[in-house]
Amino acid sequence: MASDASNRTLPDRRDQAVGAAVEQGLLTEAEPVTALLDIDGIRASAAALTAAFREVTDAPVLHAFAVKAAPLVPVLRLLDSEGIGAEVASPGELALARAAGVPPERTVLDSPAKTHAELREALGLGIAVNADNPQELERIDALVEAGAAGRSQLGLRVNAQIGAGAIGALSTATETSKFGVALRDEGARERVVRAFLDRPWLTRLHTHSGSQGLAPEFMAGGVRAVYELAEEINAAARRRQIDTIDIGGGLPVNFTSDEETPTFADYARLLRREVPGLFDGRYGLVTEFGRALLAKHGTVLARVEYAKSAGGRPIAVTHAGVQVATRTVYDPGSWPVRITAYDAKGRPKAGPDVVQDIAGPACFSGDLLAAARPLPLLEQGDVIAVLDTGAYYFTSHYAYNSLVRPAVHGFRDGQDGVAFTAVREAQTMAAIVAESGGDRPDALL
């Protein structure tokens, strides 16, 4: 009989899954690295998100998952079954959302560099579009005049310029951010109001001030700024022209423990306190969370191929490195990962902690998942689990050294224990050769 997942802690469930993955042969000589997704955990996060905003408003809320966080069709399909739509930022992400069956009315296009063709496709499908800048608005003008806008809800992204968080590269609301209309630039606010008054069909405002490393209180300041702008536009229009505010996503994730903080409920209540008018029923809402929905529910497993030492420090050479944890390898200070150790049978590794390096397979010295990390001493054949990797890790592959994309398996409790289902097969050597021009070897001769 499978034990009840609801009665087990997250570490217990993870240990069960790792042991089952090793026992069922998901780690092999041919596939020494693989990724796991907790299906029940994803469902629980989706339910927590919808419940959090249902608590603070009776107005309609579209929760659109940021596809870039986990661009896997089965993941999008699972979230769609839980009532979560899709926020897409490229033709590829739109194609994935469509393949998953996400309906157009629950899809939002936010790319900062939309082509004419992308806009025509989105409007033709009835997908909501947030324009990034005045030049894009002019392109949409022409499509609206030609009757090509269809059922699409149209909005404009603004940058409240509230400042940077702890990770500069991810901060979307700095003074010079590339995203949206910079609201505090001289004359910008007046131009935005005028843009709406000139376009009765422009009915949404969009902002995205959040990112990993940015406090929720800071994010709320960006939402407040956009709410105040909506109120100003509606007063100038003398009607409720802005009927929906897209508050983006970016809720940070706790990568230091298994505790899920801050929660969606924490953030929704904070917004209600800080921007009460947003929840009085006059405005529909859109959210675009990605990392906060998926991060805690993914784990990368890798076999220790060799155990060696250099300069007196042990080094575990594994098959998980820069190809699955690119941000961690290149910016470990901003993106440290938690690692747990298991023996060759997938059982939690016992023994005293020993300071050691956890290295990946790529041919450069910086390919380290962790440096000087205290763990039970890893040996050849052991298994490491890289935690909190459900978003932006194994789905954002970095093909250095032509390393393969790992397989991804969903898991949940079945009648006979942990049951796995293939989400994505591991990339084959044939696929690597094909995408590297293998069908035209003589092209340059």
N, C-alpha and C positions, 0 to 999 in steps of 0.2 A: 504493500500500500504506500502511495506517495504521501508524505507529510503535508500538512496544510501550510501553504506558503504564508498565509496571514499570521500564523503563529510563530514564524521564524524571523529572526533579525536579518537585516540586509547582509552582514558578513556570513551568517549561516547559509543563506540562500546562495550567496556567491560561492562559498566553499562546496556546496552540493553541486552547483553547475560546473565548476572546474573539475571536480572529481569525475563527474559523469562525462564531461568532454574528453578527458584523458581515457577513461574506460571504454568509451564508444569509438575511439579512434579518430577524433577530429584533429589531433596533432599527429602527424606522420613524418616519415623521412622526406616524403615529397612535399608536404605542407607543414613545415615546422613553426608556422605562425598562423593564428586564426583569431577571429573576433566573435564575441558573443553579445547578443542583445536580449535584454530581459523584457519579454512581451508583457507580462503582467505589470511590471514596473512602468512601462510606457503608458499603458492604459490608465494606471493610477495617476500619473502626472497629468494626463489629458483631463481626467475627471476633476482633479484638484484645481486646474486652471479654470475650467468652466464654472465650477462651484464658487470659486473665489470672486468672480465678477458677477455671478448671479446674486451673490450676497449684497453687493453694493449698488446695483442698478437694475431697473426693470426694462430699460431700453435695450434694443437689439445689439448684440455683440458678436462680431465675427472674429474668431481666433484663427489666424492664418499662420501656420508653421513656416519658419524661415527655411526653405528647402536647402539652402547652402549648408546648413548645419548637419544634414544627413541625407544627401541626394540618392536615396534608395527607393525604388518604386514600392516594394512591399511595406516600407516604413510609412510612406505617404498614404498608402491604402489603409494601413492600420489606423493611422490618425484620422483619416477621413471617416472611417467607421465609428470613430468616437466624436464626430462632429467638428473636427479641426480641419480648416481649409489649408491653403498653400499661399505663401508669399514667395514670388519668383523674381529673380533678378537677371535672367538671361534667357535666350531661346532654348537652351538645353534644359534649364530648370522648368520652364513652361512645358516642354515636351514630356518631362518626367511626371509632372503633375497631371497632365492629360492622360498619360499611360496608366496612372494610378486611378483614374476615374474621378479625380477631384472636379466637381462641377464649376463652370465659369463663374457663377455667382458667389463662389467661395474661394476665388483666386484673385490675387492682387499682384500687379506688375510694378516693380519699384526700381528697375535698373537705372543708373545714372547716365547711361549712354545708349538709349534706345534708337534704333535706326527707323527710317520710314517704314520698312517692311515689318519690323516688330510691332510698331504702333498699329499698322493696318491689321495685322493678325489679331492682336489683343482686342481691338475695338470690334473686329468682325466676330469674335467669339463672345463678346459681351463681358469681358474681363475688366475689373476695375483697374484704372491706371492712375498712378501718382506721377505727375510731371515733375522733372527735376529743376527746370530752369525756364526763363522766358523764351528762349529759342525753341525749346521743346513745345511750349504752349503754342507757339506760332505754327508748328507742324500739326498739332492737334486742331487748331483753328481751321486749317484747310480741310482736314478730314471731317470735322463737324459740318462745315459748309457744304461738303460734298455728300452729306447724309450717311457717312460711314461710321458714325459713332455708335449706332445701335443702342443696346441696353447698358453700355458701360457706364459705371460711376466714375467721374473724373475729379481729380484733386491735384493739389500742388504741395510739394515737399518744401518745408522751410527749416532752416538751421537756426535754432534759438541762440546759438553761440554762447552756451553756458560754460564752456571750458572743457579741459581734458581730464581723463581719469588716470589711473595708475599705469595703463598701457597705452602709450601715445598712438601707436599704429592702429589701434582699434577705436580711438575716440572720434566720434562722428559729429560732435557739436562744438568743435574748436572754432576760434576766430577765422581760420583759413581753411576749414574743412571743404573738401570737394563736393559735398552733398548738399543739395537743395539751395534755396535762396537765403543768403546770409541776412538775417532779419535786422541786425543792428548796424549794418553798413548804412552810410549816409543816404537817405532818401529811399531805402529799400522797403520799409514798411508801407510808405505811401504808394509805392509802385505795386506792391502786392495787393493792397486794398483796391486799387484801380483795376488791376487785372481781373479781380473777381467781379467788380461792378460791370465791367465790359463783357463778361462771359456768364450769363445766367445759368449755363449748364455746368459751371465749375462749382461743385457742391461739397468738396471735401478738403480738409487740411491734414497734412501728414508731417510727423516729426519722428525722429529716431535718435534720442539722446543717450541711450544706454549702451553699455559694453561691459565686458569683463573688466573689473577693476574700477567701476564707477558705482558709487553708493546709490541706493534707491532714492534717498532724499535728494540727491543731485539730479537724478533722472526726473523726479517729480517737478523740479524747477523748469525743465524743458517742456513738460506737459502743460504746466500752468501758463507758460508763455504762449503756447499755441492756442490754448483755450481762450486766453484774453484776446488774441488776434481774431479768433472766430467771433467773439462777441462784438469786436469793433467792426468787422466786416458786415455782420448781420445788422448792426445798428445803422451803418452807412447805407445798406441796401434797403432798409426799412422792411425787411422780411427775413425769414429764416432761410437764407440762401445756403449757409453752411449747415448741413444736417448730420454730418458724420465727421468724427475726428479719429484719425489713425495715430495711435500713440506709440507705434513701433514695438520693439522688444528690448533685448539687451539686459534682462535681469541677470545679475552675476550669479555664479555658482560657487559653492564652497568646495574647493578642491583639497582641503586639509583633513577632512574626516568624512564619515558616512552620513553625517547630519545634513539634511536638506534645508539650508538656510541661505538667503531669505526665502520664504515661501511665497507662492502666488497670492495667498490670502493676506500675508503681511503687506505686500506691495499694493494690492487693491485697496486695503484699508488706509494705507498711507496716502494714496491718491485721493480717496474720498475726504480725508481730513484736509489735505493741502489744496485740493481743487474741487470743492463741493459742488459747484455749478455744473461740473462735467457729468454728474450723476443724478441730475434732477429730472431726467427723462426727455430733455429737449434734444440730446445728441445721441446718435448711434455711435458705437465704438468699434474700432478694429485694433487687434493686437498682433504682433509679429514675433512671438517668442520662438527661439530655436534651441540654443544651448541649454536653457533652463528646463526644457521638456525632455531632452535626451541624454545629457551628459552622464548622469548618475546611473544610467541603465545600460552602459556599454563597458565591456572588458576585453582587452587584448591579451591573448595567451601566446607565449613563445617558449620554445625549448632552449635550454642552455646547451649550446653545442660544445663549448670548451670552457674550462675553468683554469685560469692562469694567474700570474701575478707580475707586477712591474713596480720597481722601486719600493718593494715591500707591501704594496697594496694589492689585494685580490681583485681580479677582473672576471666577471661572468660575461662571456661573449654569447649573445642571444641573436635570434632572428627578427627581433622587433627593434627598429631604430627610426632613422629619419624618414623612411618611407611611410610610416604610420603616425609618427609623432613629430612632424616637421617643426612646428612651433616650439615644442619642448627642446629639441636639439639645438635650434638656432637661438632661442631666447629662453634658457632654462630659468632665469630669474623671474620672468613673467608667467611661465607656463610649467611649473614643476608638476610632476605626476607622482601619485602614490603607487607603490609597488609592493605586492605581497609575494612570498616565496612558497612554493609547493615542491614536494618530492616528485620523483619520476612517475609515481602512481596517482598524482593529483591530490595528495593529502597535504594539509598545511605543514610547512617545514618547521621542525622543532630545533631548539638549540639556541645558544647565546647569540646576540647580535654582534656582527663583525662588520667594520667599516669596509666597504667595497664599492667598485664601480660596476654599473650595469651598462654594457656596451651593445650597440647594434651591429648589423652586418656590413654597413657601407664602408667604402674605402676612404675615409678621412678620419682623423683622430678625434674630432669633435662629435662623432656619432655616439653620443651617450644619452641614455634615458635618465641616468642618475649618476652623480659623482659623489664619492665618499658617503654612500648611503648605508646606515646601519641596518643589516638584515641577517637572518640566519645564513651561515656561509653556504653559498650556492655551489653545487657540484655539477659535473657533466651529467646531462640527462634530466636534471631538475626542470621545473617549469616556473616561469614568472607570470604574474597577472598584473597588467597595467590598468589601474582603476579609473573610473570616471571618464571613460573615453568614448562615450556614445555619440558625442557631437564633435565634429571638426578633427577627428583623428583618422580612423581607418577608412573613412569615406572621402577624405581629402588627400588622395594618394600623391606621393612625390616619387617620381620614377628614376631617381638617382641610381646608377649602376644597373639600370634595367631590372630593378627588383620588382617582383610580381605583386599585384594587388591581392591581399589575403581574402580567403573565404570569410563570409559573414553568416552566422547561424543565430536564429532566434531560439529562445528556450522558454519553457514553462513546465510546471508540474503536470505529469500525466499519471495515469493509473499505476504505471509500473516504474515511477521515478521521474527524473528529469527527461523531457522529450525535446529533441532539437528539430528544427526545420531550416532548410537551406534558404537564405535570403539572397546570397550572391555566391556563385562558385569562384574558386580561386582562379586568377588569370593564368592562362597556359603559356608555355614557351612559344607556341605557334602564334598566339595573339600578340605577344611582344614583337616577334619577328614581323608580323603583318603590319603592325602600326608603325614600324620603323622602316618601311619601304621594302620589305622583303619580297614583294611581288615584282619589283623592278630593279634588281641588283646591278644591271648594266646602265642605269639611267645617266650616270655621269661619265661614262666611258666615251 
